[in-house]
Amino acid sequence: MYRFINFNDEIIDSMLLMELSDLSKTLARNPEYEADFRVHSYLSKSEKKIYVSHFWNHRSDQVMEFGMKSDVFLRALGNHSFTDYQAVSRYIKWCESTKIPRFAIQLFTLAEDLRIEERCKKIRPGMGKEFRIRRETYLNYFDSQMKVNLEKSLFIDALFNLVYKIMNTQMPFFHLPRFNEDIDRILPLFRSKVENFFEAATTNEITTNCRAIILLIENYMKRDMLNEYFHLPTSEIGMEEGLDYNDLLRKDPLNNADVADENSDGDETVFDEEMKTWHRETSSPGNTFLQFDLDQGTQTDILADEAREGEPGDQALAIVQGSARKSTKKDFSELDVIEQKENDSGEGIAPYGKENKNAEAIFLTNNEPNAEQRNQYSHYKNSILLYQKKLKKTIDLTLEHKKIRPRSGLHFGILDKKLVKFFTDEQPRLFYKKNEESKEIDAAFSLLVDCSASMQDKMEETKRGIVLFHEALKSVGVPHEVTGFWEDANEANTDYQPNYFKRVIGFPASLTSKAGPEIMQLEPEEDNRDGFAIRIISQRLLERYEKQKFLLVFSDGEPAAYGYSQNGIVDTHEAVLDARKRGIEVFNIFLSTNGVEEGQRKVFENIYGPFSIIVPSVDLLPDILFPLLKRLLSKSI
């Protein structure tokens, strides 16, 4: 028996993550922004992501939801709209010269968060409840952290905890804790400087107050902060859009600092060289066609942005090339073709989800079942015969039958409401008769089977369930298909992830008497990319003409493939939602004699919502399926 071990067994609530992503898009006013999880919360403009902190995990549902939403509020609205990144960049450079840079950066992050929180609540008062829960949770957390840090003599960490308590305590009289003799002496002044944060209206004022606090305490601290409570992405601050053009100019001095004569017309110096250009080592300017980048040379007021693209007939280009012809060093024809192809194909669009942009669907040819597989199928078929009749009755009672148009234009029967023919025809036929309902069910089923390694201990019972569905659907004349899927873990890499689909029973052959033993060819293989497989099969199912379309996913609910990890749960959930929006009813069936863990149950709920069946054996499947089908089809029956 094989089973994967998760060392970071965090189950993502896909509905909550999608809600956080929608909030990020709305507040940042940019549809490209998304939410994701990290140890600490921060805004990444380069990645266009709002990172939500793991700090909120393993708390009550309300605290977790409100805390994560408050992270999104602060980053997507607060940092994105109200933080001055020029001031942040200057402050980060200043921090490098201090003795306690970690404390300095975290102090700024804390103070800036509290400042922009007030801005957010002023603009959107509805955020008040989330921020109140946030402050209460952090206040209790930092209170306990300060006690621990004081016991460990981590005074600078305890001092940081004290900053949060000073700025958020609701007590009219707040008593300062005792640190050591030196720190206790400056605590009253430290507190007054911290309270200056309440009056700061801009990022620049926050940095000014931070500098004053750092200068006050740095000589009393023997070490920098050990813990990291908040994160500031210093690596990408310099790339923020707030930088102006002057920040990008070269600042290192020239080796030759001579200054050109202001009255010079550029023709005073005669060169011995035949190519009269301003060479990188020359000391005087001249009339030139070409402009070169200088590492050494003369300071001059000649503008550096007057260059133009050379033509084949230009004198300088002719000298360099030897003759006037098209340059072979600037052949972008292939790149133009590639760019055109990317534009034509819709660059950046992933038809099967962004997590599956490098996944490729490979359909395998079907093999004829051997004698052993036929015998095994016959055994399964006999063992589910009783349950097949139950399932047949369930399907017949719940699914919609095809409608036959009534016979009209008769001399007797039921009087038609349209009586125009009475006035227009000499011998009007004004009656019609209803026809009996068709026995054919207007539906199509696709059974998608997870053939990953994690299905090793569940595959035999899953096959019995598929045989049950196949025989029941065949008995009521409902077309269906059975497809197994898996991803080849050995061949998968960053640019290519092969996903194999083995269609053991197709729609054309599903109602034939010989169809069935091919199901025995399904075996556990390797990885599973559920979201990709659901999109591929949904696309095929949408081509059917039946009114009702069903996709049954036989899976253990653990999507795992190359680069899929936790994003697989969200991607699969999005694939299910997309299929349902397009009229396909999707539900999951989990068959296992070993029961189900609570973590797996949570995964089923995250991906499929309430439309998931967890059955220990095939015997119970018809009875559990009946109420689910009724609830699923209540909107259309």
Secondary structure, DSSP 8 states (H G I E B T S, - for coil): ------SS-----HHHHHHHHHHHHHHHT-TT-EEEEESS-EEETTTTEEEEEGGGTTS-HHHHHHHHHHHHIIIIIIIHHH--HHHHHHHHHHHTTSS-HHHHHHHHHHHHHHHHHHHHHHH-GGGHHHHHHHHHHHHHHHHHHHHHHHHTT-HHHHHHHHHHHHHH---SS-------HHHHHHHHHHHHHHHGGGG--SHHHHHHHHHHHHHHHGGG-SS------S---HHHHTTSTT--GGGGS--S--S---B--TT--S-SS--SSSS-S--TT-SS----S-----SS--B----SS------TT-HHHHHHHSSSS--TT---HHHHHHHHHHHHHTTT--TT-GGGTTEEEEEE------HHHHHHHHHHHHHTHHHHHHHHHHHHHHS-B-----EEEESSSEE-S--THHHH-SS---EEE-----SSB-EEEEEEEE-SGGGTTTHHHHHHHHHHHHHHHHHTT--EEEEEEEE-TTT--SS-EEEEEEEEE-TTTTTSTT-SGGGGG----SBB-HHHHHHHHHHHHTT---SEEEEEEE--S--B-TTTTTHHHHHHHHHHHHHHHTTEEEEEEEE-TT---HHHHHHHHHHHTT-EEEESSGGGHHHHHHHHHHHHHTTT-
